Amino acid sequence: MDNETEIRWNMFLDNFENMLDGLEIEFRDIATELLRPKMHLFKKMLDLDRKNKGLKPFRDSFLTQA
């Protein structure tokens, strides 16, 4: 189950980053600025849950870095 969750997280990040890459730079910058804090918070919540279960954190991306 845990490997599946990690695979899904990685696929989510890859798909989301690919979608943003397809936008014009102005739209990509706006989307990144608006979404980065929420993605960072969401990842922190996931990582805290994983830490409590003795698991390693998920990988970061430009969307999840503060």
C-alpha positions in Angstrom: 0.0 0.0 0.0 2.7 2.5 0.9 4.6 2.0 -2.4 1.4 2.6 -4.2 0.9 5.9 -2.3 4.4 7.0 -3.2 3.9 6.1 -6.8 0.7 8.1 -6.9 2.3 11.1 -5.3 5.1 11.0 -7.9 2.7 10.6 -10.8 0.6 13.5 -9.4 3.6 15.8 -9.2 4.9 14.8 -12.7 1.5 15.3 -14.3 0.9 18.6 -12.5 4.3 19.9 -13.5 3.9 18.8 -17.1 0.5 20.6 -17.2 2.1 23.8 -15.9 5.0 23.5 -18.4 2.4 23.6 -21.1 1.2 27.1 -20.1 2.5 30.4 -21.2 5.1 31.7 -18.9 2.8 34.4 -17.4 0.1 31.9 -16.6 2.7 29.4 -15.3 4.1 32.0 -12.9 0.7 33.0 -11.6 -0.3 29.3 -11.1 2.9 28.5 -9.4 2.7 31.5 -7.1 -0.9 30.7 -6.1 -0.4 26.9 -5.7 3.0 26.6 -4.2 2.0 27.5 -0.6 -1.0 25.1 -0.6 1.1 22.3 -2.2 3.8 22.9 0.4 1.3 22.7 3.3 -0.4 19.6 1.8 3.0 17.8 1.5 4.0 18.8 5.0 0.7 17.2 6.3 1.4 14.0 4.2 5.0 13.9 5.5 4.0 14.3 9.1 1.6 11.4 8.7 4.3 9.3 7.1 6.8 10.3 9.8 4.3 9.1 12.5 4.2 5.8 10.7 8.0 5.5 10.5 8.1 6.2 6.7 10.3 8.5 4.7 8.9 11.8 3.3 7.6 12.1 -0.2 9.9 13.7 -2.8 9.9 17.5 -3.2 9.2 19.4 -6.4 9.3 23.1 -7.2 5.6 23.1 -6.2 6.2 21.8 -2.7 9.3 23.8 -1.8 8.7 26.8 0.4 
